[in-house]
Amino acid sequence: MPINPDKLGRFALRGLRIGASTVAILELLRSDWTGGLSAAAAWLVFLQVERRLPPPPADEAEG
């Protein structure tokens, strides 16, 4: 089964988005405002990039 770069990229972007949101929450809970706001801004950027991606082809969505 060949590796699909588009599917791998979407997976990596999802991981970055989850990681950034987790770091943002933890930093804000620790009252580290600079780190928390920076991570929150990164999360928003990753979210916008993910929303702008075209939807995956129908045959990939099923598998």
Backbone torsions as a table, in degrees:
resi	resn	phi	psi	omega
1	MET	NA	117.1	-178.7
2	PRO	-72.4	150.6	179.1
3	ILE	-81.1	127.4	179.0
4	ASN	-91.8	114.6	-177.9
5	PRO	-61.9	-32.5	179.6
6	ASP	-65.9	-43.2	179.9
7	LYS	-67.5	-38.9	178.4
8	LEU	-66.4	-39.4	178.1
9	GLY	-64.7	-41.0	177.3
10	ARG	-64.3	-38.6	178.6
11	PHE	-65.1	-43.6	179.5
12	ALA	-64.9	-41.1	179.0
13	LEU	-64.1	-39.5	177.4
14	ARG	-64.0	-40.1	177.4
15	GLY	-64.2	-41.7	177.2
16	LEU	-63.3	-40.1	-179.6
17	ARG	-64.7	-44.9	179.1
18	ILE	-65.3	-41.7	179.0
19	GLY	-63.9	-42.9	-179.3
20	ALA	-65.8	-39.2	179.6
21	SER	-68.7	-36.7	178.3
22	THR	-65.7	-45.7	178.9
23	VAL	-62.8	-40.3	179.8
24	ALA	-60.8	-45.8	-179.3
25	ILE	-64.0	-45.6	-178.5
26	LEU	-64.7	-42.0	-179.6
27	GLU	-66.7	-39.8	178.7
28	LEU	-68.1	-34.7	175.8
29	LEU	-66.7	-30.0	177.1
30	ARG	-83.6	1.3	-178.3
31	SER	64.1	30.6	173.1
32	ASP	-96.5	88.5	-170.4
33	TRP	-66.1	-39.7	-178.1
34	THR	-64.0	-49.4	179.3
35	GLY	-65.4	-39.8	-179.4
36	GLY	-66.8	-43.3	179.4
37	LEU	-70.4	-33.8	176.8
38	SER	-65.9	-43.8	178.0
39	ALA	-66.7	-36.0	177.4
40	ALA	-66.3	-38.6	176.8
41	ALA	-65.7	-39.9	176.8
42	ALA	-63.2	-40.7	178.1
43	TRP	-60.8	-43.2	178.9
44	LEU	-63.6	-39.3	178.1
45	VAL	-64.3	-47.2	178.8
46	PHE	-61.0	-37.9	179.1
47	LEU	-64.4	-43.7	179.5
48	GLN	-66.2	-39.3	177.7
49	VAL	-63.2	-43.5	-179.3
50	GLU	-64.9	-36.2	179.8
51	ARG	-71.0	-28.1	-178.8
52	ARG	-82.0	-12.3	178.8
53	LEU	-67.8	143.3	175.6
54	PRO	-68.1	152.8	-179.8
55	PRO	-64.4	149.8	179.4
56	PRO	-67.8	154.2	176.7
57	PRO	-59.2	155.2	-173.6
58	ALA	-62.0	-37.3	-177.5
59	ASP	-69.7	-27.7	176.6
60	GLU	-76.9	-34.0	-177.0
61	ALA	-65.6	-30.1	-178.6
62	GLU	-75.7	-33.1	-174.0
63	GLY	-86.3	NA	NA
